[in-house]
Amino acid sequence: MDLAVSDVERSLAFYLDLLGPFGWRVAARYPTYRGTEEVVYLGSTPGEGRFGLRPADGGGHRYYDVGVEHIAFEVDTADEVEAAHTRAAASGARIHFPPEEDRDEPGYHAFFVFDPDGIRVEIFSWTRESLEAE
C-alpha cells in the first residue's frame, strides 16, 4: 500500500513518531517513475508488510473519487495504544477518537488520529482473552 501525501518528509516524521516505538522504520527509498522524487517505504520486519509514502500529484491523488477511509495498525497491548495516543497528542496531531474499549467488540481497544494530510489512522489491540475466545 502506498499513500500519496502532500509532503513526504512531514508524513514520514508523523508515521515514525507514531509507529517507530513498535519497530517500524524506513525500509527503503526509491526514485518515483518521474525520477524527481522518492517513495519512502516503512516496514516493521524484513519480508513482512510495508507501506509507502509518495508525493501526491498536484496536492491530491484520487482516482474516480475513491479514497482511503482509514488505515489501521495492530499493536500488542492496550498500553501500547495508549502510548501511541499520548505521542500523537503531544505532537499536535488531530485526534479523531481517543483510546477506548469498543462497545460491540469486547477486548478491542483503539484510537483514531488524522495524519498531516487528513488520512484517518487507527491504532488498535485485542486482549489475549478476546482472541482466545474465538
C-alpha positions in Angstrom: 0.0 0.0 0.0 1.2 3.5 -0.8 -0.2 6.7 0.5 0.0 9.8 -1.7 0.9 12.7 0.6 1.5 16.4 0.1 4.8 16.4 1.9 6.7 13.1 2.2 9.2 14.2 4.9 6.4 15.7 7.1 4.3 12.5 6.8 7.4 10.3 7.4 8.1 12.2 10.7 4.4 11.6 11.7 4.4 7.9 11.0 7.9 7.3 12.5 6.8 9.1 15.7 3.5 7.1 15.9 4.8 3.7 14.8 8.6 3.8 15.5 8.3 2.5 19.0 6.6 -0.6 17.6 9.6 -1.3 15.3 8.5 0.5 12.2 11.4 2.1 10.4 12.5 3.3 6.9 12.9 0.1 5.0 13.8 1.5 1.6 13.8 4.7 -0.6 13.3 4.6 -4.3 13.0 7.2 -7.0 9.5 7.6 -8.4 8.7 6.9 -12.0 9.1 10.6 -12.6 12.6 10.4 -11.3 12.4 13.7 -9.4 11.1 12.5 -6.0 11.4 9.5 -3.8 9.0 6.9 -2.4 9.8 6.1 1.1 8.8 2.6 2.4 8.3 1.9 6.1 8.3 -1.7 7.5 8.5 -3.4 10.8 10.3 -6.6 10.0 12.1 -7.8 6.9 9.8 -9.7 4.5 6.6 -8.5 6.1 4.2 -5.8 5.2 5.4 -2.4 4.1 3.7 0.8 3.2 5.0 3.7 1.1 4.8 7.4 1.2 4.9 9.1 -2.2 4.3 12.6 -3.4 0.8 13.3 -4.5 0.1 14.6 -7.9 -0.9 18.3 -7.6 -1.6 18.1 -3.9 -4.3 15.4 -4.3 -4.1 11.8 -5.6 -7.5 10.3 -6.2 -8.8 8.0 -8.9 -12.6 8.0 -9.7 -13.3 9.8 -6.4 -12.4 6.7 -4.4 -10.1 7.1 -1.4 -8.9 5.5 1.8 -11.5 5.5 4.6 -8.7 4.7 7.1 -5.7 2.6 7.6 -5.1 0.5 10.8 -2.1 -0.8 12.6 -2.3 -3.5 15.3 -0.1 -3.4 18.4 0.2 -5.9 21.2 -1.4 -4.3 24.1 -3.9 -1.6 25.2 -1.0 0.1 27.0 0.8 0.5 23.6 -2.4 2.0 22.1 -2.4 4.5 25.0 1.3 5.3 24.5 0.7 5.9 20.7 -2.2 8.2 21.6 0.0 10.1 24.0 2.7 10.6 21.4 0.2 11.7 18.7 -1.4 14.2 21.1 1.9 15.6 22.2 3.0 16.1 18.6 -0.2 18.2 18.0 -1.9 15.6 15.7 -5.7 15.9 15.4 -7.2 13.1 17.4 -10.5 11.7 16.0 -11.4 9.4 18.8 -9.3 8.9 22.0 -8.4 5.4 23.2 -11.4 3.3 24.3 -12.7 -0.2 24.5 -15.2 -0.9 21.7 -18.8 -1.3 22.9 -19.6 -4.1 20.3 -16.3 -6.0 20.3 -15.1 -7.0 23.8 -11.3 -6.8 24.2 -10.9 -4.4 21.2 -9.1 -1.2 22.3 -8.3 1.6 19.7 -7.9 5.2 19.0 -8.1 7.2 15.7 -5.9 10.1 14.6 -5.5 12.1 11.4 -2.2 12.2 9.7 -0.8 15.5 8.3 -2.9 15.1 5.1 -6.1 14.2 6.9 -5.9 10.4 6.4 -7.5 8.7 9.3 -5.2 6.2 11.1 -6.3 3.6 13.7 -4.0 2.0 16.3 -5.6 -1.0 17.9 -5.1 -4.1 20.0 -7.0 -7.1 21.1 -6.7 -8.5 24.6 -5.4 -12.1 24.8 -8.7 -13.2 26.4 -10.8 -12.0 23.5 -8.5 -13.7 21.0 -8.7 -17.0 22.9 -12.5 -16.9 22.9 -12.6 -17.0 19.1 
